[in-house]
Amino acid sequence: MSTAFLNNAYMPITEAKISPLDRGFLFGDGIYEVIPAYNGRLLGFDAHIQRMQEGLKGIGLSIDWTTADWKALCTKLSFENGNGNLGIYLQVSRGTDSKRYHAFPEAVTPTIFGFTFDIPQAPIANKTKAKTYSVSTSKDLRWQRCHIKSTALLGNVLHFQEGYEKGSDETLLFNSKSELTEASACNAFIVKNGIVITPPLDNQLLPGITRNMLIDILRKDGTIEVQERIVSMNEVYEADEIWITSSTKEIGAVTSIDGQSVGDGEVGNTWLAAQTLFSRHKYDY
């Protein structure tokens, strides 16, 4: 049985309970993070916590936890759950009020929750062993503050389900101008003529930790050109390679889009070079 954390106490996850008046339950009024850990080693921890703190600030939710407090919690959760290949889920909601009312309540204590779940072993830079993904496409119908990692994920869930029902692993999203934003649960990249291209950060997409680490690693190495710019739908369909990135996927090679092959339908050489660099440097962050 897995161990969870809820409001300063560790307990079996089956015993973790919150009030139905918690604003996270009623309104999705909260922020979350997922931090991968392999054998107790946290990946991208500082960047994840910084993004969570920025998200909390973005919704006007203040707590007195330091980065060291979060690290102690993550380390403890990993240890209590076997120090395997784990995703560590952290969530802070605004807390429980005595009534349902849209305005932020005063003098309520935020709800802090954490638990772990199993994730696959870390990807390795090997084309024959790489997990590949198929994606479908859809117009992005979510709210316009996607840069905040809110727990209100219904829009993302609906887009993911849309692709799932088509037999896809993910759904790539395009805005009203037919420009790529991201995927329902990942950031997105294309490769054309050896150049790695991804949409620039704005309110339409989440500043993914793996996305940001990958860009930084590639630019520091300098052997692969990276561009952050607007990406049209036509460019996506004509790409040599398509990638989706997330904390638990790292760099996912997409080989099919809307039932059509991406490039030659195989894992690309640029993916291999990028994953090799990412695997080498990912613990630098």
MARBAMI-965281 format. One record per residue: residue in one letter; x, y, z of N, C-alpha, C in turn. Coordinates in steps of 0.001 Angstrom, whole numbers, plus 500000, padded with zeros to 6 digits. Atoms other than C-alpha are relative to their C-alpha. Layout:
<rs>
AXYZXYZXYZ...
</rs>
This chain:
<rs>
M500844498798500000500000500000500000500874501245500000S499153498820500116501423503382499039499722500995501120T500087498982498964502102506145501529499798501359499366A500294498650500486500657509611500960500269501004501111F499853498898499049501086512991502641498779500887499870L501133499078500020498132515164503610500061500874501247N500051499010498908498367518314505720500834499603501211N499003500240498952501505517499507718499973498602500593A500031501369499492500778513789508164500214499012498865Y499831501099500936501923510648506364499030498896500373M501038501008499751499351507889505961499845499127498767P500350500768501201498227505052503678499069500835499115I500773499135500883496721506684500611498499499746500117T501423500305499838493410504911501277499390500746501176E500506499268498837493130506921504500500038501511499806A499904498559500254493784510332502913498638500525499559K501344499472500271490516512304502973500027501527500047I500207498554499934489544515894502201498508500280500070S501400499592499920486308517793502796499421500209498604P500644499680501279483801518014499914499892501504499765L499998498548500156483954521774500568501392500555499692D498677499542500411487647521892499664499889500634498623R500129499273501258488014524426496859500702499301498832G499422500808501054490246522043494950498966499062499395F501067500892500449487263519702494736498878500778499317L501137499244500527484613522353494102500330500817498763F499675499048501058486469524713491771501249499640499181G498688500214500620489743523081490716500947501118500371D499264498817499542491237525943492746501298499556500663G498731500471499466494791524705493111501040499840498915I498841500163500870498185524050491581500635498648500296Y499361501299499763500023520764491079501305499899499231E498765500347500695503350519341489988500166498486500008V499581501404500012504656515901489007501507499977499785I498540500046500045508340515283489709500446498547499877P499512501377500098509999512086488423501176499757500945A498885500409499138512348510213490731500388498573499633Y499489501320500348514529507265489794500955499542501094N499206500528498884515884505214492700500315501091501022G499855498951498998515350508178495006500652501273499489R499323498826500567517056510663492678498976500863499267L501003499096500550514804513633491900500517500644498721L499611499444501295514830514938488323499338501364499790G500516498664500255514493518670487661499275500608501181F500758499609498813513415519288491247499862501514500141D500053498547499776514330522984491564499081500689498992A500829499379501034512669523874488262498521499702500235H501395500354499717509485522002489197499445500848501147I500482499241498844509217523744492556499885501482499664Q500103498597500409509928527152491033498725500224499186R501217499854500799507130526594488506498753499910500889M501150500101499112504768525513491272499822501281500808Q500078498755499236505612528587493340499487501151499136E500499498965500907505011530801490310498517499800499714G501413500283500201501687529056489709499160500419501192L500706499589498785500633529606493317499876501516500059K500039498536500027501562533257493014499000500489498955G500886499598501082499624533445489753498531499911500346I501405500089499579496393532417491485499788500612501393G500146499305498731497038534437494636499906499086501198L500040500968498899497642531448496914501380499986500658S498730499871499285500347531907499540500131498926501069I499677500935498928501939529186501677501433500260500440D498691499661499429505020529348503884501025498884499821W499056501078500240506796526277502490501198500506499203T498777499676500730510399526661501345500339498870499037T499526501047500901512167524737498599500531498814500788A499480501079499160513886522740501339498870499160500583D501158500749499483510491521794502809499456499052498940W500514500839501082509317520491499437500953498845499712K499035501066500272512536518545498944499933498918501073A500118500976498916512194516905502342498763499134499792L501228500755500245508624515898501470500201499002498862C499802500887501148509599514463498077500939498845500338T499040501035499609512558512581499520499346498967500899K500705500898499083510386511119502277498980499138499256L500988500761500753507612510104499884500667498935499139S499281500978500813510111508419497583500488498837500864F499489501038499098511696506535500487498871499111500508E501118500766499434508363505484502007499353499094498963N500618500791501062507264504134498629501011499188499200G499071500979500547510363502085497888501128500524499143N498901499422500794512668504515496035500155499327498630G499929500595501332511776502948492691499908501064498924N500291499032501053510790504623489436498639500609500297L501223499412499458508202507040490778499732501380499422G500450498638500200506210510068489797499499500515501332I500424499419498724505805512300492848499029501137499696Y501062499029500278502530514199492648499829500912501212L500192499000498957502235517422494682498825500894499613Q501148499131500282499045519479494973499720500914501189V500407499032498987498104522622496855498682500614499544S501258499311500288494491523778496925499832501137501007R500178498845499130493203526963498512499477499608501378G500450500490498703491635524903501288498485499894500091T501413500275499752488243524288502834499323501180500662D500807498924499440485669527000503451498733499393500600S501247500484499394482356526732505310498829500046499031K501062499880501002480356527456502155500624500008498613R499536499890501383480598527380498382499748501423499517Y500092498610500431481359530909497187501199500275499102H498949499866500989483378531984494151501186500828500484A498902499141499545485436534733495823500937499236500922F499034500669499140488631533682497564499625500217501466P500305499834498573487881533009501247501212500513500759E498923499543499131489925534584504012500172499031501164A499692500770498792491611532775506896499660498517499864V500103501451500148491445529275505446501404499449499760T498688500624500111494374526858505509500082499195498708P499871500780501237495594525523502146500134498505500289T499865501453499931495356521777501606501235499588499209I498768500456500647498740520204500807499978498477499963F500155501437500217498701516709499349501131499499499124G498971500609500825501354514409497917499881498489500012F499965501460500056501537510823496737500910499591498848T499143500481501080503567508659494344499249498974499152F500517501046500878502791506427491395501157499473499171D498928500620500775504904504049489354500085500611498607I499762499551501364506444505307486122501005499048499351P499014500877500652508503503441483490501414500430500341Q498602499628499812512260503349483779500358501112499030A499613498857500818514026506348482309500311499560498575P499691500344501389514175506325478487501508500011499759I498592500024500382517519505489476920500108500356498516A499769499570501373519016506766473679500324498793499126N499850501180500843518444503650471582498768499911499106K501133499949500926516270503770468449499189498711500006T500723501270500037515388500080468640499190499756501267K500706500192498732514202500375472254499099501176500358A500788498808499695512475503759472061498506499701499898K501456500064500090508769503872472851499553501061499009T500494499047500990506982505503469925498539500330500282Y501340499498499700503736507462469942499268500365498713S500856499502501071500834508152467629499193501165500567V500765498845499547499006511477467798498898500311498991S501024499410500858495843513019466417500033501499500237T499983498543499883495113516727466017498617500534500295S501276499390499652492420519064467278500192501488500198K499978498584499654491567522739467641500032500133501514D499823499798498560492632523943471092498808500769500564L501210499397499441489440524645473072500126500292501487R499809499791498561490978525138476525499973501481500345W499981498614499557491071528286478634501320500653499592Q498871499236500535493605531010477865501080500317501033R498919499856499025495862530643480909500707498660500180C499415501331499956497499527365480014501415499985500576H498667499931499406500846528601481368499960499739501503I500164500319498579499448528037484892499637498520500125K500227501442499858499615524375485957498888499754501022S501168500096499137496149524402487439499504498554500096T500624501306499859494389521326488795498706499899499201A501223500004500809491382522330486647500349499543498590L499466500577501232492344519997483810498933499431499074L501052500613500793488965519177482285500218500219498509G499742499755501410489844520856478980501066499080499441N498946500919500424493061518833478751499495498568499940V500533501362499953491248515658479745499105499720498792L500889500193501146488605516142477044500790499858498704H499171500133501198491275516676474388500743498661499987F499317501289499940493214513627475585499033498874499652Q500997501028500266490040511533475525499622499959498525E500302499907501428489306512758472000501001499182499185G498982500780500693492611511319470816499962498533500377Y500048501380499505492288508199472968498930499202499269E501094500701500683488983507325471324500314499744498533K499545500234501375490731507549467940501153499001499952G498882500930499940493416505121469110501350500667500079S498746499252499909496055507832469586500505500054501431D499392499862498675498470508253472479499919501431500516E500060498593499620498174512059472482499243500778498928T500678499107500926496397514988470826500800501288499887L499340498723500247498316517875469267498934501069499790L500999498946500004496466521171469644500458501197499177F499739498837500844496242524122467264499016501108500352N500884498883499681494841527603467941499158500387498782S500913499584501065492349529489465780500726500429498730K499200499637501169495196530532463451500716498788499393S499362501245500459496157526880462831501480499968500353E498639500027499483499324527355464896500080499003501157L499793500993498949500673524596467117500129500684501362T499815499523498632500287525232470865500798498948500786E499341501093499301501108521967472661499136498765499819A500874501161499981499571518542473307499168500045501275S500905499938498857496904517717475869500715499799501327A499252500221498761499486516551478434501505500111499794C498575499917500343502838517323476770500275501295499247N499557498992500962504824520006475004500319499307498679A499810500580501330505442519529471284501158500669499276F498889499558500832508448519844468972499852499384498616I499814500614501308509033519288465279501469500112499622V498645499932500553512259518628463413499872500086498493K499964499858501461512859519821459859501421500314499577N498627499831500499516182519453458051501005500115501145G499075500033498880517901518749461364499838501113501009I500244498885499075516542521890463069498830499650500910V501049500271499010514505521426466263499211501290500227I500860498819499945511533523799466424498857499742500968T501102500117499050508977524414469174499341501358500193P500676498711499806506343527100469862500595500780501173P499485499180498897507474530028472049499038499979501177L500841499980498805506204530279475607499088501218499989D500976498936499771503057532315476117498848499387500771N501120500486499201499654531893477757499314498771499401Q500659501125500657498703529136475287500593498643500371L499370501274499704501072526496476633500750500042501322L499309500139498721502658525214479791501509500084499803P498538499993500062506337526038480397500552498688500565G499615501328499547507247522355480603501436499946500474I498646500108499462510268521486482708500890499217499035T499212500768500970511457518807480273500233500818498745R499845499112501156510819521240477390501151500972500221N498997498970499731512945523929479015501399499404500187M498709500667499833515708521530480061500575499566498658L499533500474501299515899520037476575500546501145499160I499526498851500777516190523439474899501346500487500528D498758499523499408518902524495477334501156499048499715I498958500998500255520846521248476918500466500059498548L499634499967501414520728521425473120500774501267499656R499297498745500307521782525073473027501395500035500610K498669500028499393524662524539475435500945499091499227D499164500906500783525917521605473363500338500614498642G499758499257501221525514523561470128500025499209498703T499928500786501236525478520663467653498653499904499292I501341500043500589521700520840467045499376501387500141E500641498687499953520020524133466146498594499891500572V501329499954499393516927525016468194499363501347499705Q500754498777500233514279527566467252498719499974500827E501289499803499340511445528837469424499237501027499169R500751499116500885508911530292467015498627499398499704I501315500495500389505372529970465699500166498848499007V499948501187500855504796526576464058498610499786499407S501296500165500658502016526197461493499602498530499927M500494501364500144499833523143461062500662499307498809N499353500598501168501324522580457600501412499541500323E498643500396499616504826522518459106499993498717500824V500091501219499186503727519875461588499796498783499100Y500273501130500886502326517625458855501191499670499095E498870500214500897505468518089456747501310499762500749A498786500146499192507944517583459619500695498667499729D499218501238500080510728515017459407499828499168501265E500223500663498718510231514206463094499048500864500820I500823499309499012507688515129465782500308499380501353W499769500485498636508392514877469512498936500557500937I500765499485498868506241515187472612500857499815501248T499136500064498816507977515944475906499188500177501270S500594499846498672506974515545479531500972499414501012S499080500470498955508571514690482865500117498488500023T499945501460499954507683510996482582500307499375498647K499671500521501327508180510601478800501401500413499557E498798499343500501511311512757478438499731500425498553I500233499616501393511503513006474598499314498832499292G500758501066500632508779510913472994499983500159498489A499950499956501459509249510101469316498630499630499425V501303500228500635505982510430467351500243499477498587T499796500589501325505824508190464286498730500013499149S501252499967500760502176508685463264499170501190500445I500877498866499712499899511750463023498750499889499141D501281500161500700496217511440462102500029498827499030G499958501217500797496943507976460753501041499988498900Q498971499915501031499790509130458493501391499949500648S498643500103499470503492508413458956500645501374500142V499155498817499848505747511136460302501342499682499354G498758500296500720508728511319457936499938498614499389D499990501364500530509683507749457100499325499011500940G500721500864499073507648506416460025500874499322501030E499060500600499053510738505501462044500510501050500985V499365499097499047512468506989465074501167500694499311G499047499225500775514675509790463763501387500111500612N498625499817499537518394510426464001500151501224500900T499913498821499131517835513872465525499475499656501385W500472500473498692515774512238468283501121499275500736L498931500773499358518657509853468966501065500919500571A498969499074499526521152512707469240499492500815501184A500560499187498923518834514782471426499812499185501273Q500200500835498814517930511913473760501329499617500628T498665500296499471521622511028474097500488501156500867L499577498827499240522384514580475232499152500189501245F500884499819498850519342514746477480500327498992501103S499664501029499008520212511466479203501306500325500714R498690499685499435523754512727479762499935501160500988H499956498752499242522831516097481256498747500273500854K501270499680499345519323515813482767500122500209501509Y499846499800498558520609515614486343500835501231500327D499301498751499748522472518888485919499051501068500524Y501000498972499678519219520697486764499326499709501325
</rs>
